[in-house]
Amino acid sequence: MPALDKVLNDIADTMAKETRRGKVADYIPQLAKVDPARFGIAVVTNDGETFTAGDADEPFSIQSISKVFTLTMALGLVGDSLWKRVGREPSGNPFNSIVQLEREQGVPRNPFINAGALVVTDVVLSQHQPREALGQILHFLRFLAGDESIVVDRAVARSETETGFRNIALANYMKAFGNLEHDPDKTLGVYFHQCAVAMSCRQLAMAGRFLAADGRNPETGGRVVSSQRARRINALMLTCGHYDGSGDFAFHVGIPGKSGVGGGILAVVPGKASIAVWSPGLNQVGNSQLGAIALERLARTMGWSVFGP
Ligand SMILES: NC(=O)CC[C@H](N)C(=O)O
């Protein structure tokens, strides 16, 4: 097997020279300030080794990658009854699209498009006040990553709250269909803050370990979720984790992954490793342009595609 530290350094060197880096998200003004030249990558293997290259310790806005962790929490709270309120099919539409909601009676296609993630956050909110729910999300992320320093970037949260008109529309629309239990403002408040959590590639790859390890923390052996649940979350990441770019990501990279408009991608090699990559420039469908290219190289070099060597 090729040496991972060399593979990652080669990838980071190649990516540093790349001029077609995509476009940094600017619909959340605070995100537009991020330097498009940044690139980081981290791999944590199931036997406990960590390899990094580039800006792997620089925190960035995890944005929609947070949806993987809130989905895990919501399934822990309500189990499979969650699937009465949100589907499991790719949407074939942009992450912030509203078009399917009217035809499908306010039930979003999957938990990773914004509408679905808002329902998931509504479940996580359960009986709590928004501040407590956010505290639980942070607590879960810190526990998974083994790192107490993970925090919300308040400036990003404020920026998104001020400009989140589409999300506000989605939440209110679903409320009208009876698919949001709480006051939309409360659900939105938690959602905007979970998206504004800042984490480094190293922290994210650590937090994703349970998905690569059959639902267990590979360090302690402690169970986070059942192996069936880990498998199913991975399946949703593969089919829906990159919105209407999910097919292309599966085609080129071949492993479950979840992107965020901050330019991060969390990717999982079941049985082998958890990976996080960060490059802020996005492609046409809002996924990290170089992030996906870097993962494609890594998966190909290591023979990590779930579809075969
Ligand atoms: N794809 C994303 O990362 C979208 C998340 C972002 N916070 C939004 O709701 O628009």
The ligand as an SDF file (V2000), in Angstrom:
LIG
                    3D

 10  9  0  0  0  0  0  0  0  0999 V2000
  -24.5370   23.3920    1.1340 N   0  0  0  0  0  0  0  0  0  0  0  0
  -24.3700   24.0190    2.2680 C   0  0  0  0  0  0  0  0  0  0  0  0
  -23.3460   23.9220    2.9200 O   0  0  0  0  0  0  0  0  0  0  0  0
  -25.4880   24.9270    2.6620 C   0  0  0  0  0  0  0  0  0  0  0  0
  -25.4570   25.3340    4.1040 C   0  0  0  0  0  0  0  0  0  0  0  0
  -25.7490   26.7820    4.3130 C   0  0  0  0  0  0  0  0  0  0  0  0
  -25.6480   27.0720    5.7120 N   0  0  0  0  0  0  0  0  0  0  0  0
  -27.1430   27.1120    3.8030 C   0  0  0  0  0  0  0  0  0  0  0  0
  -28.0570   26.8120    4.4560 O   0  0  0  0  0  0  0  0  0  0  0  0
  -27.3200   27.6790    2.7790 O   0  0  0  0  0  0  0  0  0  0  0  0
  1  2  1  0
  2  3  2  0
  2  4  1  0
  4  5  1  0
  5  6  1  0
  6  7  1  0
  6  8  1  0
  8  9  2  0
  8 10  1  0
M  END
$$$$
